[in-house]
Amino acid sequence: MTKVAVVGTTGWGTTLGTKLAVAGTEVILWARTEEEATKLNTDRENIAHLPSVPFPDNLRASSSPDETLAAADLTILAVPAQTMRDNLQIVGKHLHDSTLLLSISKGIEIETTKRMSEVISEELGNSFASQIAILSGPNFAKEVVQDLPTTTVIASTNAEVASRIQYIISSPNFRAYTNEDVIGVELGGSLKNVMALAVGMSDGLGFGDNTRAALITRGLAEMTRLGIAAGAQPLTFAGLAGMGDLVATCTSQLSRNRFVGQELAKGRQLEEILSSMSGIAEGVDTTVAALRLAMKLKVEMPIAEQVYRVLFEGLTVKEAVPALMERELKHELNIEVPE
């Protein structure tokens, strides 16, 4: 039987663990404390992050890194992007040498502007470099755990690793594709949260379908520009980790980032909104990291810039609108037009 360890008890990590356990895989969730592990095992559900979804018989929690990780064929890293490095420093020495590593975190480290695969490689060293993969796509946990048809992408520079994980996690209603463009898949999954904040702001102001479509399309242009500058393949942003995830996150009522944008447009303060939520809106931190990366790579990201000003500089959502609409007129494809 395949054995899977899930580092972190987030809703998304618990969802994937549940899906795998239903399919017959032995799954252990790593909890940070013995108290949390005991509660999860007693309740037989993750009340805090995935309520009303009972654990299958072959899913349990443990606070012991050795027990959780020592025999895992696949280790799923399901922690927020800004805590990935700290968690790796704890669990790294307990990982089995041959375990495959799958990051499902969508974000960019603020301090270093590094993607999660880069953080993992730095913390675990070259011995694990060829065993790292990334999962991304339009994957709301609530719909996945309800077994609604869903697709996702497994990206790795090692095609064999991507293929092995593809077959481990795929099920009749959860179809995984593979992609070798790790940079594009990671940036697509991260940057779409920034654009979802912008769309949420637009929706919160009561703007229509025209505005939403414009923000999604121009947001994709920003994502693609930054991705290409970072070394990604342009076509990746037309795929599930790009356009697919962008559309889902910008239009769904399940999107935490869209919700934050809507609430900001209503005049609520960011700290108040975030403290009232049970999950993390990764787009807030990603906005900071994305603009730092854009500055390094000399890439223009006007939507992300206005989102940042609303989040951190006191600009109102209404004030951000003319800042975008009254910019210098340009060619749509951002190329020079002959005079």
C-alpha angles and dihedrals in degrees: 000000000000113000121211130188121201115203105210135021098240120142093253093047091048090048094055090044090052093048092051093046092051087055091055102267120137107238132187122188115211111224121193094230137034089234092058093046092050092050093049092049093045095046092040088215138067099250094176098054109010108024124187093020108113120216115249115239093259096053121087140151131240135180092206113098090200094053092045101044110023098088101024117135088194128024115199114204104211104167130114115277095244092055097041095099094049092049092049090053088058101042100030097088091050097055119115111244094239100039117126115233122219120183115202095175116117109207149080123246107251099211096049103019087228126149120239094256088056092049091049092049092049095049099041100035134223094308090075098034095101093046098060124109136169128220120206141147142101094320117148107183094223093058094042093052089049087058094240113160108277137168130205142173130240110201125191137147085227107071092196092055092049090050094048092051091044090060094043096055102032119103134166093280099027110066119186125200125193130231132177094209100097093166094054095044093049095046092045092053092047104041096048088070090062091052091047088058088055093048090048089054090051093048090047090057089052096248117158142243092282092061094044092050091048093051093048092049097043089041089057088051090055092047092050094048092053091043094053091048089052092050103265127142112254094223091061089071090058089056137076096287091050119030094010096055092037094056093046095048094044096049109031126099085217093065113111092194093052088049092054090051092050092050092048089054088055090058101257119143119251095236091052092050095048094046090054093055126090094208135046123263098215092189093076095063092033090059089062094045094044094054091047089052091046090053091052091049094039094237124153115232107171097169093050090047093056091045088054092050091052093046099045113009104052097251112150120233090243090054091053092061099071089040087066102031096048097049120124111291113254144173112276095235092047095241129128115268116215113247 
